Amino acid sequence: MQALARILDRNFVDPILGLIFPGIGDLAGSLLGLYAVSLALRRRMSPVVIARMLLNLAADALLGAIPLFGDLFDFGFRAHERNARLLAERAEHGGRATARDWLLVAGAAILFVGSLALAAYALIALLRAIF
């Protein structure tokens, strides 16, 4: 896993893919990153650790797809190295999640629910303005 993370992040394969093939390259990088997630699943890591790994890949794909800003973000974020580090660190503790893992996943869930609520509010406001 470390070798794949090194190739994708340190050798800048993931950011270059996103730069050359906007959107598609970012998606391809995230699909390659699912290998680390599959290792975590096989090692029976905590679902919270797996969710955190998926959040890293999602942030890399979503923010990386933004023209120019996303390409710069990809050079610094290094989602694959983050996931390799999570995999190695949590394997030492039997795959259990730390308090930081729980906080990050809970924060992401709250942001997600908040964004859904904001979108619903905006839709209702738009429909009221139209009708």
Buried (B, 14 or more C-beta within 10 A) or exposed (E): BEEBBBBBBEEBBBBBBBBEEBBEBBBBBBEBBBBBBEBBEEBEBBEBBBBBBBBBBBBBBEBBBBEEEBBBBBBEBBBBBBBBBBBEEBBEEEBEBBEEBBEBBEEBEEEEEEEEEEEEEEEEEEEEEEE
